[in-house]
Amino acid sequence: MVNNQNDYKKNVFCKTQSKITALYRKNNAREKSLSGMVFNR
């Protein structure tokens, strides 16, 4: 039971981490393209 609970928490944590990482990457790419547009003018 305790083991299952731990695995479940780990799983949720990993999913949350990957979501955060994906969001961060998306924002990073958006900022880069925005600054690229600014510099290209």
N, C-alpha and C positions, 0 to 999 in steps of 0.2 A: 504493500500500500504506500509506504513512505517513498519507496523507489519510484513507483509510478508517478507520484506527486512531483518528485524531483525532475523526472524526465519530462513531464508535462510543462513544468515551469521553464526548463531549459528550452524546450521546443518553442514555447511562446516567446521567450526572450530572443531566440535566434530569428524568429519570424519578424519580430519588431525591429531588431537590429537591421535586417536586410531591407525592410521597408524604409527605415530612416536613411540607410546608405543610398538606396535608389533615389529617394527624394533629394538628398544632398547632391548626388551626381547630376540629377536633372536641373536643379537650381544652378549648380556650378556651370553646366553647359550653357544654360540660358544667359547667365551673367557674362560668360566669355563671348557669346555671339553678340550680346548687346554692346559690350565694350568694343568688339570688332567693328560693329556698325558705326559706333561713334568715331573710332580712329580712322575708318575708311572715308569719312566725309571730306 
